[in-house]
Structures are given as C-alpha cells and as structure tokens.
Amino acid sequence: MEALFTVEALMRYLPDHGLPLVQLKERRREMVVALQNRIGPIGDDELQKIAAIQQTISAFEDVIADLDAELLDRAA
C-alpha cells in the first residue's frame, strides 16, 4: 500500500511538459474552425498543415508518456 501512495503522490507532482502541446492543440483547433467557417473547397496544403500539426501533437504525447513512465519507474 505504501508504494501505491507514493505513485499517487508522484502523479500529482509530475512536471508539466505540456505547454508546447497546448499551443499546438490550440493552433490545430483554430485551423479547423477556420476551415469550418469557410465557403469553397479546402486546399490540400491546408489539410497537410493540419495533418503535420496532428503528427507533432502525437509525437509530443508519446514523449510525455515516456517521460512520465520513467519518473514513475524511478519512484517505484
């Protein structure tokens, strides 16, 4: 039970790696909303920009998960 408490306590104090991630998600949302409000065809370049941001977001989330897992492993 002691180890579980340590893990729970650590989860509350994991470093915040998320600021660039939040900014990327906001940018993606802005781009999608702009496309929703537009009349006419959507260009391939616009879709590619959104796809590139989505890939970057996924990469950030993977790295953050790895960093958090390493911290949890060290605490256990």
N, C-alpha and C positions, 0 to 999 in steps of 0.2 A: 504494500500500500504506500510505503514511503516513496518508492520510485515513481508511482503514478502522480503523487502530489508534486514531485519535482518537475515532471514533464508538464503538468498542467500549469505550474508556476512559470516555467520557461516559455510556454506558448503565449503567455500574456506579455512577455518581455522580449520577444524576438525582434531583431532590428527591422526597421521599416525600409525595405528595398523598393517600395512601390511607387515613389514619386514619378520617375520617368514613365512607369507603366500607366499611371493615372493620366498623365499628359497624353500618352499615345491613345488611350481609350477615348479621351475627350476629343482628340483630333479625328479619330475614326467616326465617332458619333456626329461631329459637325459635318464631315464629308457626306455621310449617309443622309443626314437631314437635308443638306443642300441638294442632293440628288432627288430626294423625295419631293421637294418643293419646285422642281424644275419641270418645264414643259419641253418635250422633244427627246430625241434619242440620247442615250448615255454613251459617251465615248469609251473606247477600250482603254485609253490612257487613264481615265478616271477610275475605272474598275481595277486596273492594275495598281494604282496608287493605294486604293483601299485594301487590296489583297496583300500588298507589301507591308502595310501597317499591321494587318492582321497576323502575318507571319512573324513580324517583330514582336508583337504582343505575346504570341505563343512561345517564342524563344525566351522572352523575359520571364514568363510564368514558369517555364521549365527550370531556368536557372534559379529563380527564387525558391522553388520547391526543393531543389538540390541543396541550396544553402541552408534552408530551414531544417532539412533532414540531417545534414551534417551537424548542426547545432544540437539537435535532439539526440543524435547518436553520442555525441561527446558528453551530454548531461546524463545519459543512462548508465 
